[in-house]
């Protein structure tokens, strides 16, 4: 049976699921906050990703991988393909396929590395730099829509907490 929420009508189904998962954890003697945090963080990440896909990536012809590669090259400069893989936190096959596509359409170039015949140096072309600048501006506008409901202090607290989680677990 749907849960009533004061002033809002019905609670969205996802929130009901989160509450029930947390209740199950509590029944087992576990902390009910951790599953709530985990589920909410994953959901927010997916919602933001879907929003960017629908409003930025897809309309401009980007794949997630191609966009991430071009942003990395834009801010970090040219780099060997193995560094692109590490920088974007994607697998080699994903990076290789995305590089082929964005190279074919003229957004990046790949040049063999003199010291290592197996690797290539990847760099943005002027067309790639223009495309990523325009796309990033649109992407940033969407991120503002998501985060501008928070105060400046709340944004900083959230950032500090996320950085703590990211660096504490695996040293990212």
MIZA-773406 format. One line per 8 residues: number of its first residue (from 0); their letters; for each residue x negated, y negated, z of N, C-alpha, C. Coordinates in steps of 0.1 Angstrom, whole numbers, m for minus. Atoms other than C-alpha are relative to their C-alpha. Example, Ala and Ser with C-alpha at 12.3 -4.5 7.8 and 13.67 -1.06 7.14 Angstrom:
<rs>
0	AS	m9/12/0/m123/45/78/m9/m12/0; 9/11/0/m137/11/71/8/m11/8;
</rs>
This chain:
<rs>
0	XXXXXXXX	m8/12/0/0/0/0/m9/m12/0; 9/12/1/m15/m34/m10/0/m8/13; 1/8/m12/m27/m56/18/4/m15/m3; m3/14/1/m13/m91/24/m11/m8/5; 10/10/m5/m36/m120/27/7/m14/1; m7/13/m3/m23/m153/42/m4/m10/m11; 2/11/10/m18/m179/15/m4/5/m14; 5/m5/13/m32/m157/m13/9/10/m7;
8	XXXXXXXX	m8/m11/6/m5/m131/m19/m7/13/3; 6/m13/m2/m21/m98/m25/m15/m1/m1; 14/m1/0/m57/m90/m17/m4/7/m13; 4/m7/12/m76/m81/m49/m4/14/3; 3/m14/m2/m81/m43/m53/m14/2/5; 14/m3/m4/m119/m45/m50/m2/m3/15; 2/3/m14/m117/m62/m16/6/11/9; m6/m11/m8/m94/m35/m4/m9/12/0;
16	XXXXXXXX	9/m12/1/m118/m8/m16/m12/m3/9; 11/3/m9/m147/m26/2/4/2/15; m4/m1/m14/m127/m28/34/2/15/4; m2/m14/m3/m118/9/32/m13/8/1; 13/m7/0/m153/20/25/m7/m4/14; 6/5/m13/m165/m1/55/7/7/12; m7/m7/m11/m138/15/77/m4/14/1; 4/m14/0/m149/50/67/m14/0/6;
24	XXXXXXXX	13/1/m6/m185/40/76/1/m1/15; m2/3/m15/m173/27/110/5/13/7; m6/m12/m6/m153/59/116/m12/10/3; 11/m9/m2/m186/78/112/m11/m5/9; 9/6/m10/m203/56/137/m11/m9/m7; 10/8/8/m222/36/110/4/m15/1; m2/14/0/m225/m2/108/9/m2/m12; m9/3/11/m196/m14/86/m4/m12/m8;
32	XXXXXXXX	4/12/7/m213/m46/75/m9/4/m12; 9/m3/10/m240/m29/54/7/5/m13; m7/m3/13/m216/m12/29/7/m12/m6; m7/12/5/m197/m44/26/m10/m9/m8; 10/8/7/m229/m63/18/m5/6/m13; 5/m7/11/m241/m37/m6/10/m1/m12; m11/m1/10/m208/m34/m25/2/m15/m6; m2/14/4/m203/m72/m26/m11/m6/m9;
40	XXXXXXXX	11/5/8/m238/m79/m39/0/6/m14; 0/m7/13/m235/m53/m66/11/m6/m9; m11/5/7/m201/m66/m76/m3/m14/m6; 4/13/4/m213/m102/m77/m10/0/m12; 10/m1/10/m243/m93/m98/7/5/m13; m7/m5/12/m220/m74/m123/9/m11/m6; m9/10/5/m195/m102/m125/m8/m12/m7; 8/11/6/m222/m128/m132/m6/5/m13;
48	XXXXXXXX	5/m6/13/m238/m105/m158/11/1/m11; m11/m1/10/m205/m99/m175/4/m14/m5; m4/13/4/m197/m136/m175/m11/m6/m10; 11/5/9/m231/m145/m191/1/8/m13; m1/m7/12/m227/m117/m216/12/m5/m9; m12/5/8/m192/m129/m227/m2/m14/m5; 1/14/3/m201/m166/m227/m13/m5/m6; 13/4/5/m238/m168/m236/m6/10/m10;
56	XXXXXXXX	7/m10/7/m254/m136/m248/7/4/m13; m7/m5/11/m228/m121/m271/3/m11/m11; m3/10/10/m217/m154/m288/m13/m5/m8; 13/4/6/m254/m162/m296/m8/11/m6; 6/m12/6/m263/m127/m307/m11/6/8; 10/m6/m9/m285/m118/m277/4/13/5; m2/m12/m9/m289/m84/m261/m6/m5/13; 5/3/m13/m296/m85/m224/m16/1/0;
64	XXXXXXXX	14/m3/0/m331/m71/m231/m7/m11/m8; 6/10/8/m339/m96/m259/0/m14/7; m1/12/m8/m327/m125/m237/m11/0/11; 9/m1/m11/m348/m114/m207/m15/m1/m5; 14/1/6/m379/m109/m229/m3/m14/m4; 3/13/5/m376/m143/m245/m1/m11/12; 1/9/m12/m370/m161/m211/m14/2/6; 13/m2/m6/m401/m144/m198/m12/m6/m8;
72	XXXXXXXX	10/5/9/m422/m154/m228/1/m16/1; m2/15/0/m408/m190/m226/m6/m6/12; 6/6/m12/m418/m195/m190/m14/4/3; 13/m5/m3/m449/m174/m188/m10/m1/m11; 9/1/12/m463/m178/m223/m3/14/m6; 3/m13/6/m477/m151/m246/m5/10/9; 5/m10/m9/m484/m118/m230/0/14/m8; 0/m14/6/m493/m81/m239/14/6/3;
80	XXXXXXXX	m13/m7/m1/m462/m59/m244/1/7/14; m2/m7/m13/m470/m39/m212/3/m10/11; m4/10/m10/m468/m71/m192/14/m5/m2; m14/3/2/m435/m79/m208/9/10/7; m7/m11/m6/m423/m45/m196/0/m2/15; 1/2/m15/m435/m53/m160/8/m13/4; m6/13/m3/m422/m89/m161/15/1/0; m15/m1/2/m387/m80/m172/6/12/8;
88	XXXXXXXX	m4/m12/m8/m385/m48/m150/9/9/m9; m7/m9/9/m373/m28/m180/m9/11/m4; 8/m11/5/m385/5/m194/m7/m3/m13; 8/3/12/m410/7/m222/9/2/m13; m9/m3/12/m384/22/m247/9/m12/m2; m9/11/1/m360/m6/m239/m7/m13/m6; 7/12/5/m386/m33/m244/m4/2/m14; 4/m2/13/m399/m17/m275/11/m2/m10;
96	XXXXXXXX	m11/1/9/m365/m15/m291/4/m15/m1; m4/14/0/m356/m51/m281/m11/m8/m7; 10/7/7/m390/m64/m293/1/2/m15; m2/m2/14/m384/m48/m327/11/m9/m6; m12/8/4/m350/m65/m330/m4/m15/m1; 2/15/m1/m361/m100/m319/m12/m4/m9; 11/3/9/m393/m97/m340/6/0/m15; m6/m1/13/m372/m87/m371/8/m13/m3;
104	XXXXXXXX	m8/12/3/m350/m118/m367/m8/m13/2; 9/11/0/m380/m141/m362/m1/m8/13; 0/7/m13/m377/m150/m325/m14/2/7; 13/m3/m6/m411/m134/m315/m9/5/m11; 10/m7/9/m443/m123/m332/m7/10/9; 8/m10/m7/m464/m92/m323/m13/1/m8; 13/m1/7/m501/m92/m330/m8/10/8; 8/m10/m6/m525/m63/m323/m10/m7/10;
112	XXXXXXXX	10/5/m9/m548/m69/m293/m13/6/m5; 14/m5/5/m585/m67/m304/m6/10/10; 6/m9/m9/m596/m50/m272/7/13/2; m8/m12/m2/m568/m24/m272/9/2/m12; m8/m2/12/m555/m11/m305/14/5/2; m14/m5/m2/m524/4/m289/9/m11/5; m9/10/m5/m511/m28/m274/1/m12/m9; m2/12/8/m497/m60/m289/2/m12/9;
120	XXXXXXXX	m2/12/m6/m497/m96/m279/14/m5/m5; m13/5/4/m461/m110/m279/1/m14/3; m2/14/m3/m453/m146/m283/13/m5/m7; m12/6/7/m422/m168/m291/m4/m7/m12; 1/9/12/m419/m184/m325/7/m13/4; m7/13/m2/m407/m220/m327/15/3/0; m14/m4/1/m373/m205/m337/4/7/13; m3/m6/m13/m374/m183/m306/0/m9/12;
128	XXXXXXXX	0/9/m11/m383/m211/m283/13/m9/m1; m12/8/1/m354/m232/m297/12/8/5; m11/m9/m4/m330/m203/m293/1/2/15; 0/m3/m15/m340/m196/m257/3/m12/8; m3/12/m7/m339/m232/m247/15/m3/0; m14/2/2/m304/m236/m260/9/10/8; m7/m11/m7/m292/m203/m246/m2/m1/15; 2/1/m14/m308/m209/m212/8/m12/6;
136	XXXXXXXX	m8/11/m5/m291/m243/m209/15/5/2; m14/m6/m2/m257/m225/m214/1/9/11; 0/m9/m11/m267/m198/m190/0/m7/13; 1/8/m12/m277/m223/m164/13/m7/4; m13/7/m3/m244/m241/m167/10/10/6; m8/m10/m6/m226/m208/m159/m4/3/14; 5/m2/m14/m248/m202/m129/4/m11/9; m5/11/m9/m239/m236/m116/15/2/3;
144	XXXXXXXX	m14/m2/m3/m202/m227/m119/1/10/11; m1/m10/m11/m209/m197/m97/m5/m5/13; 6/3/m13/m231/m213/m71/4/m14/5; m3/14/m5/m218/m249/m69/11/0/10; m10/0/m11/m190/m238/m45/m7/1/13; 8/0/m12/m218/m234/m20/m6/m14/3; 7/13/m3/m233/m264/m2/m15/2/m3; 14/m2/2/m270/m271/m7/m7/8/11;
152	XXXXXXXX	5/m7/m11/m278/m257/27/3/15/m2; m4/m14/3/m258/m225/19/m8/6/m11; 8/m5/11/m277/m221/m13/m14/4/4; 13/m2/m6/m310/m224/5/m1/12/9; m1/m11/m10/m300/m199/32/2/13/m8; m2/m12/9/m288/m174/5/m13/3/m7; 12/m3/7/m320/m178/m14/m11/6/9; 9/m6/m10/m341/m172/17/3/14/4;
160	XXXXXXXX	m4/m14/m3/m321/m141/26/m3/9/m11; 3/m9/11/m324/m127/m9/m15/2/m2; 14/m2/1/m361/m134/m10/m6/10/11; 4/m9/m10/m365/m116/23/3/14/m3; m4/m14/4/m346/m86/10/m9/5/m11; 8/m5/11/m366/m85/m22/m14/3/4; 14/m2/m4/m400/m88/m6/m2/10/11; 2/m9/m11/m394/m67/24/1/15/m4;
168	XXXX	m3/m14/4/m382/m35/7/m12/7/m8; 10/m6/9/m406/m28/m22/m11/m10/m4; 10/10/3/m427/m60/m23/2/m6/m14; m3/7/13/m410/m74/m54/m3/m15/2;
</rs>
